[in-house]
Amino acid sequence: MNAVIVYASKYGTVERFAGELKEAFGQGCETHNLRESKNVDISSFDVVFVGGSIYAGRIQNEVQQFCTRHQSELLEKHVGLFISCLYEGEDADRQLVASFPDWLFAHAFGTYIIGGEVRPAQLRLLDSILMKTFLHVREDIVKRRPEVLKAMVEDARQLV
Ligand SMILES: Cc1cc2nc3c(=O)[nH]c(=O)nc-3n(C[C@H](O)[C@H](O)[C@H](O)COP(=O)(O)O)c2cc1C
């Protein structure tokens, strides 16, 4: 089985999680950062994971555009969807559903909330203000969910 993890990441959290996933998959897994290049060839992969992080309730535009551009191809692949965010429970579930088009959500073999991290000292000014005002975050927050990354690998391995 081979897999590609296509993602967008603003401050590097999703990028780190994607790297951990790639390592867990071992050979045959690649990562692709949509912020570095919007062109990605997914034709040779059996499994495609697509995801990004949530800002003010929304996933990055790059992720939405990737899904729209690759609609027909994605519908022929095994697709897993994920988001990185700080919210948990129903709030996180709502963000997950809102992040992807209905046709892709219905097609996906799995949807995953992989946790999130934020370090206020690293944020650009506007993000820092938003963070303090709306999310009331002043300290570093690290919410890691290694069990979810493990489940992503196991679910994908069962497919092919
Ligand atoms: C300005 C700002 C707004 C955010 N808004 C949300 C939000 O609406 N919901 C949420 O669950 N997490 C929110 N987060 C948390 C991010 O989704 C989380 O930190 C994520 O892990 C960032 O990943 P990245 O560094 O790969 O972009 C926000 C973070 C920042 C800095």
The ligand as a Gaussian input file, in Angstrom:
#p B3LYP/6-31G(d) Opt

LIG

0 1
 C       -5.516000      32.784000      15.440000
 C       -5.903000      31.349000      15.736000
 C       -7.226000      30.962000      15.590000
 C       -7.594000      29.636000      15.859000
 N       -8.903000      29.278000      15.744000
 C       -9.281000      28.029000      16.112000
 C      -10.659000      27.658000      16.059000
 O      -11.537000      28.394000      15.632000
 N      -10.974000      26.407000      16.490000
 C      -10.047000      25.518000      16.974000
 O      -10.414000      24.416000      17.365000
 N       -8.727000      25.834000      16.978000
 C       -8.335000      27.057000      16.573000
 N       -6.994000      27.395000      16.573000
 C       -5.998000      26.373000      16.923000
 C       -5.279000      25.775000      15.698000
 O       -6.183000      25.105000      14.853000
 C       -4.188000      24.819000      16.202000
 O       -3.251000      25.581000      16.908000
 C       -3.516000      24.016000      15.109000
 O       -2.810000      22.942000      15.710000
 C       -2.540000      24.838000      14.293000
 O       -1.907000      24.035000      13.314000
 P       -0.820000      24.615000      12.275000
 O        0.317000      25.179000      13.092000
 O       -0.401000      23.427000      11.494000
 O       -1.511000      25.638000      11.438000
 C       -6.602000      28.694000      16.277000
 C       -5.266000      29.099000      16.406000
 C       -4.900000      30.410000      16.122000
 C       -3.454000      30.794000      16.270000

